[in-house]
């Protein structure tokens, strides 16, 4: 088999502490040319600091940064940002207000005037801003300013594009379209892209790979489908969507619940476990004189709950239940309009193939 090409961006064991508090802890990742990797996580988890260290505007305490095999930071090496071949995009766009759109895009270019003009015209056409060159930033909408910022960052043909929450300041109605346009242009330009975001939907929409961060560390990496459908722990599952949690005790690799038995291999006898399921994977059935549907291998045993509240959210309805068996609350998401009245008795079943089983919070994994 032919050798795999070296990654365009390679980060090894990057760490940074401020005032004795570790902000980035042993972060490693790699991004190939033409690939989009999203650093995803809550505010304060170290995403932006990681990006700044790769860019060279923040000095790591330890670690290694390579671009196209060249060391940008490492033992006795710390190349300045302008020598790293990276493009930067931030949430505030950072356009120069006194310069025209064309001058903003041309700011980082070298060479003769004709070559600069050709590159500016090419990029303005790509971002659908042909004819906007003479305008100033204050004459543009937020979406137009974002596209100018993208064109400016791409103008010098950076090997690596670093993007820190670049769409967070945009109106929700514009965001999806501008993200798609940006992604198409980035792929066409062939840069390795590292995008920081705290929005799971944005990461799922844009990324080839997601690196989920928590408290300075990457806790899971993989394709969006895999990270969403095989979360490493309960917190990872909850970061992408609302979850329901059913608690039980594993005995003989089985956990008995009001919804029937669940396979829980890998958990020692007597270990407390949490069975996690997303609201869209709960199945609702009607009450038949105090009885629910018969058990099935896929959906298990039905358990009765009383509707507490139902809300219509456009594409789906959320129905909240208080369960008869222990008074716990479970939420089901149902496509379309389904608004049963509070107090209605309904039966819930759980898709076995859509459940995740984790050690109970506060208990160490065993076996």
C-alpha positions as CSV (number, residue, x, y, z in Angstrom):
1,X,0.0,0.0,0.0
2,X,1.3,3.5,-0.8
3,X,2.4,5.6,2.2
4,X,-0.3,8.0,3.5
5,X,0.7,11.7,2.9
6,X,1.9,13.6,5.9
7,X,-0.7,15.8,7.6
8,X,-0.5,19.4,6.7
9,X,-1.0,20.5,10.3
10,X,0.3,18.3,13.1
11,X,0.0,19.1,16.8
12,X,1.7,17.0,19.5
13,X,1.2,17.2,23.3
14,X,0.4,20.9,23.3
15,X,0.0,22.3,26.8
16,X,-0.5,25.8,28.4
17,X,-1.1,27.0,31.9
18,X,-2.0,30.5,33.2
19,X,-1.3,31.4,36.8
20,X,-0.8,27.8,37.7
21,X,-4.1,26.7,36.1
22,X,-3.8,24.3,33.1
23,X,-5.9,25.6,30.2
24,X,-4.7,23.3,27.5
25,X,-3.5,19.8,28.6
26,X,-1.6,17.5,26.2
27,X,-3.6,18.2,23.1
28,X,-2.6,16.3,19.9
29,X,-4.3,16.4,16.5
30,X,-3.6,16.4,12.8
31,X,-5.4,17.9,9.8
32,X,-4.8,17.0,6.2
33,X,-4.9,19.5,3.2
34,X,-8.5,20.0,2.3
35,X,-9.8,18.6,5.6
36,X,-12.0,20.5,8.1
37,X,-11.5,19.6,11.7
38,X,-13.7,21.2,14.4
39,X,-12.4,21.8,17.9
40,X,-15.8,21.6,19.7
41,X,-16.5,22.2,23.4
42,X,-18.0,24.6,25.9
43,X,-16.7,28.0,26.6
44,X,-13.5,28.0,28.6
45,X,-12.4,24.5,27.7
46,X,-9.2,25.7,25.9
47,X,-10.3,25.7,22.3
48,X,-9.3,29.3,21.4
49,X,-6.0,29.0,23.4
50,X,-5.1,25.9,21.3
51,X,-5.9,27.9,18.1
52,X,-3.8,30.8,19.3
53,X,-0.8,28.6,20.1
54,X,-1.0,27.0,16.6
55,X,-1.1,30.5,15.0
56,X,1.9,31.6,17.0
57,X,0.2,34.4,18.9
58,X,0.3,32.5,22.2
59,X,3.4,30.6,23.3
60,X,2.9,27.0,24.5
61,X,4.5,25.7,27.7
62,X,5.4,22.5,25.9
63,X,4.5,20.5,22.8
64,X,5.2,20.5,19.1
65,X,3.5,22.2,16.1
66,X,4.4,21.2,12.5
67,X,3.1,22.5,9.2
68,X,3.9,20.5,6.1
69,X,6.5,18.7,8.2
70,X,8.3,21.9,9.3
71,X,8.5,22.6,13.0
72,X,6.8,25.9,13.8
73,X,7.1,25.4,17.6
74,X,9.2,22.9,19.5
75,X,12.5,22.7,21.4
76,X,14.4,25.9,20.6
77,X,12.0,26.8,17.8
78,X,9.2,29.4,17.8
79,X,8.5,30.8,14.4
80,X,6.4,34.1,14.4
81,X,2.8,34.0,13.1
82,X,3.8,35.7,9.7
83,X,6.3,32.9,9.0
84,X,3.9,30.0,9.6
85,X,1.7,30.2,6.5
86,X,-1.6,30.4,8.4
87,X,-4.7,32.3,7.8
88,X,-6.8,33.6,10.7
89,X,-10.5,34.4,11.0
90,X,-12.2,35.6,14.1
91,X,-15.8,36.2,15.2
92,X,-15.4,40.0,15.0
93,X,-14.1,39.9,11.4
94,X,-11.3,42.5,12.3
95,X,-11.6,44.4,9.0
96,X,-9.8,47.7,8.7
97,X,-12.5,50.3,8.7
98,X,-10.5,52.9,6.8
99,X,-9.6,50.6,3.9
100,X,-11.9,49.6,1.0
101,X,-13.0,46.0,0.6
102,X,-10.4,45.5,-2.1
103,X,-7.7,47.0,0.1
104,X,-8.7,44.8,3.0
105,X,-8.5,41.7,0.8
106,X,-5.2,42.7,-0.6
107,X,-3.7,43.6,2.7
108,X,-1.5,40.5,3.2
109,X,-0.5,40.1,-0.5
110,X,2.9,40.6,-1.9
111,X,4.0,41.0,-5.5
112,X,3.1,43.5,-8.3
113,X,-0.1,45.5,-8.4
114,X,-1.5,43.5,-11.3
115,X,-1.1,40.2,-9.6
116,X,-2.7,41.6,-6.4
117,X,-5.6,42.9,-8.4
118,X,-6.2,39.5,-10.1
119,X,-6.2,37.7,-6.8
120,X,-8.6,40.2,-5.2
121,X,-11.0,40.0,-8.1
122,X,-10.8,36.2,-8.1
123,X,-11.7,36.0,-4.4
124,X,-14.4,38.6,-4.5
125,X,-16.0,36.6,-7.2
126,X,-15.7,33.4,-5.2
127,X,-17.5,35.0,-2.2
128,X,-20.2,36.6,-4.4
129,X,-19.0,40.1,-3.8
130,X,-17.9,41.1,-7.4
131,X,-18.2,44.9,-7.6
132,X,-17.9,45.5,-3.9
133,X,-14.2,46.4,-4.1
134,X,-14.6,50.2,-3.7
135,X,-16.9,49.9,-0.7
136,X,-15.9,50.3,3.0
137,X,-16.8,47.8,5.7
138,X,-19.4,50.0,7.3
139,X,-21.4,49.9,4.1
140,X,-21.7,46.1,4.3
141,X,-24.0,43.7,6.1
142,X,-22.7,41.3,8.7
143,X,-22.8,38.5,6.2
144,X,-20.9,40.5,3.6
145,X,-18.3,41.5,6.1
146,X,-17.8,37.9,7.0
147,X,-17.2,37.0,3.4
148,X,-14.7,39.8,3.0
149,X,-12.9,38.5,6.1
150,X,-12.8,35.1,4.5
151,X,-11.4,36.5,1.2
152,X,-8.7,38.4,3.1
153,X,-7.7,35.4,5.1
154,X,-7.5,33.2,1.9
155,X,-5.7,35.8,-0.2
156,X,-2.1,34.8,0.6
157,X,-3.0,31.1,-0.1
158,X,-2.4,29.9,3.5
159,X,-1.5,26.3,4.0
160,X,-3.6,26.2,7.2
161,X,-6.8,28.2,8.0
162,X,-7.6,28.8,11.7
163,X,-11.1,30.0,12.4
164,X,-12.3,31.0,15.9
165,X,-16.2,31.1,16.1
166,X,-16.3,33.0,12.7
167,X,-20.1,32.7,12.3
168,X,-21.3,33.5,15.9
169,X,-22.0,37.1,15.1
170,X,-24.3,36.4,12.2
171,X,-28.1,36.3,12.1
172,X,-29.4,32.8,12.4
173,X,-31.3,33.2,9.0
174,X,-28.0,33.9,7.2
175,X,-25.7,31.5,9.1
176,X,-26.4,28.3,7.3
177,X,-26.0,29.7,3.8
178,X,-22.8,31.5,4.7
179,X,-21.3,28.5,6.4
180,X,-22.0,26.4,3.3
181,X,-20.5,29.0,1.0
182,X,-17.4,29.2,3.2
183,X,-17.0,25.5,3.3
184,X,-17.2,25.2,-0.4
185,X,-14.5,27.9,-0.9
186,X,-12.2,26.4,1.8
187,X,-12.4,23.0,0.2
188,X,-11.7,24.5,-3.2
189,X,-8.6,26.4,-1.9
190,X,-7.2,23.1,-0.3
191,X,-6.1,24.6,3.0
192,X,-6.1,22.5,6.2
193,X,-8.9,24.0,8.3
194,X,-9.1,24.0,12.1
195,X,-12.4,25.6,13.2
196,X,-13.2,26.4,16.8
197,X,-16.9,26.3,17.8
198,X,-19.1,25.7,20.8
199,X,-22.1,24.8,18.6
200,X,-22.5,21.0,17.9
201,X,-24.8,21.7,14.9
202,X,-22.1,23.8,13.3
203,X,-19.4,21.2,13.9
204,X,-21.7,18.4,12.5
205,X,-22.5,20.6,9.4
206,X,-18.9,21.6,8.6
207,X,-16.5,19.0,9.9
208,X,-14.8,16.0,8.4
209,X,-13.5,15.3,11.9
210,X,-14.6,16.6,15.3
211,X,-12.3,16.8,18.3
212,X,-14.4,17.2,21.4
213,X,-12.7,19.2,24.2
214,X,-13.4,19.3,27.9
215,X,-11.3,21.0,30.6
216,X,-8.3,21.5,28.3
217,X,-8.2,17.9,26.9
218,X,-9.5,16.2,23.8
219,X,-11.8,13.5,25.1
220,X,-13.0,12.1,21.8
221,X,-12.0,12.4,18.1
222,X,-13.7,11.1,15.0
223,X,-16.1,11.6,12.1
224,X,-19.3,13.5,13.1
225,X,-21.4,10.3,12.7
226,X,-19.2,8.3,15.0
227,X,-18.8,11.0,17.7
228,X,-22.6,11.5,17.7
229,X,-23.6,7.8,17.6
230,X,-20.8,6.4,19.8
231,X,-20.2,9.0,22.5
232,X,-17.3,8.2,24.9
233,X,-19.3,9.1,28.0
234,X,-22.6,10.6,29.2
235,X,-21.3,14.2,29.0
236,X,-20.3,13.7,25.4
237,X,-23.8,12.4,24.5
238,X,-25.4,15.3,26.4
239,X,-23.2,17.9,24.6
240,X,-24.8,17.0,21.2
241,X,-28.5,16.8,22.3
242,X,-30.9,16.5,25.2
243,X,-30.7,13.1,26.9
244,X,-32.8,10.9,29.1
245,X,-31.1,8.9,31.8
246,X,-32.4,5.6,33.4
247,X,-30.4,4.3,36.3
248,X,-29.9,0.7,37.3
249,X,-27.5,-1.9,38.6
250,X,-25.7,-4.4,36.4
251,X,-25.9,-8.0,37.4
252,X,-24.6,-10.8,35.2
253,X,-24.1,-8.3,32.3
254,X,-27.8,-7.4,32.5
255,X,-29.5,-4.4,34.0
256,X,-33.2,-4.8,34.9
257,X,-35.4,-1.7,34.4
258,X,-39.1,-0.9,34.1
259,X,-38.4,-1.0,30.3
260,X,-37.1,-4.6,30.5
261,X,-33.6,-5.9,30.7
262,X,-30.6,-4.2,29.0
263,X,-27.3,-5.8,28.1
264,X,-24.6,-4.1,30.1
265,X,-21.4,-6.1,29.4
266,X,-18.1,-4.7,30.8
267,X,-19.7,-3.7,34.1
268,X,-19.0,-5.6,37.2
269,X,-21.7,-7.3,39.2
270,X,-23.4,-4.7,41.4
271,X,-22.0,-1.7,39.4
272,X,-24.4,1.2,39.1
273,X,-25.0,2.2,35.5
274,X,-26.8,4.8,33.5
275,X,-28.7,4.0,30.4
276,X,-28.8,7.0,28.1
277,X,-31.2,7.6,25.3
278,X,-32.0,10.7,23.2
279,X,-35.6,12.0,23.2
280,X,-36.1,11.2,19.5
281,X,-35.6,7.5,20.2
282,X,-38.4,7.1,22.7
283,X,-41.4,5.5,21.2
284,X,-44.9,6.5,22.4
285,X,-48.0,4.4,22.4
286,X,-51.6,4.9,23.7
287,X,-53.1,3.6,26.9
288,X,-55.6,0.8,26.4
289,X,-57.6,0.6,29.6
290,X,-54.4,0.6,31.8
291,X,-52.4,-1.6,29.4
292,X,-49.7,-0.8,27.0
293,X,-48.3,-2.5,23.9
294,X,-46.8,-6.0,24.2
295,X,-43.0,-6.3,24.6
296,X,-40.8,-6.6,21.5
297,X,-37.1,-7.5,21.1
298,X,-36.3,-4.1,19.6
299,X,-38.4,-1.9,21.9
300,X,-38.5,-3.9,25.1
301,X,-41.2,-3.5,27.7
302,X,-43.5,-0.5,27.7
303,X,-43.7,1.7,30.9
304,X,-46.5,4.1,31.6
305,X,-46.0,7.8,32.2
306,X,-48.3,10.8,32.7
307,X,-47.9,13.8,30.4
308,X,-46.7,16.9,32.2
309,X,-46.3,19.3,29.3
310,X,-46.2,19.2,25.5
311,X,-44.6,21.9,23.3
312,X,-44.7,22.3,19.5
313,X,-41.3,23.4,18.2
314,X,-42.0,23.5,14.4
315,X,-40.4,20.4,13.1
316,X,-41.2,18.4,16.2
317,X,-43.1,18.3,19.4
318,X,-41.5,17.7,22.8
319,X,-43.6,15.7,25.3
320,X,-42.5,15.6,29.0
321,X,-43.6,12.6,31.2
322,X,-43.5,11.8,34.8
323,X,-43.0,8.0,35.0
324,X,-45.3,5.8,37.2
325,X,-42.4,3.5,38.3
326,X,-40.3,6.1,40.2
327,X,-41.6,9.6,39.5
328,X,-38.7,10.4,37.2
329,X,-39.0,12.7,34.2
330,X,-38.5,11.5,30.6
331,X,-38.8,13.6,27.4
332,X,-39.8,12.3,24.0
333,X,-39.4,14.1,20.7
334,X,-42.1,13.4,18.1
335,X,-42.0,14.6,14.5
336,X,-44.8,17.1,13.6
337,X,-47.6,18.1,15.8
338,X,-48.4,15.9,18.8
339,X,-49.7,17.8,21.8
340,X,-51.5,15.5,24.3
341,X,-53.1,17.3,27.3
342,X,-51.4,17.3,30.7
343,X,-52.5,14.4,32.7
344,X,-52.9,12.0,29.7
345,X,-51.5,8.5,30.4
346,X,-49.3,7.1,27.6
347,X,-46.8,4.3,27.3
348,X,-43.1,4.7,26.4
349,X,-40.7,2.2,24.9
350,X,-37.0,2.5,24.3
351,X,-35.1,1.5,21.2
352,X,-32.4,-0.9,22.3
353,X,-30.1,-0.1,19.4
354,X,-30.2,3.6,20.3
355,X,-29.1,3.3,23.9
356,X,-25.7,4.1,25.5
357,X,-24.7,2.5,28.8
358,X,-22.1,4.3,31.0
359,X,-20.9,3.9,34.6
360,X,-23.1,5.9,36.9
361,X,-21.8,9.5,37.6
362,X,-19.4,9.5,40.4
363,X,-18.5,5.8,40.1
364,X,-15.3,4.6,38.5
365,X,-15.6,2.3,35.5
366,X,-15.0,-1.4,36.4
367,X,-14.4,-4.7,34.7
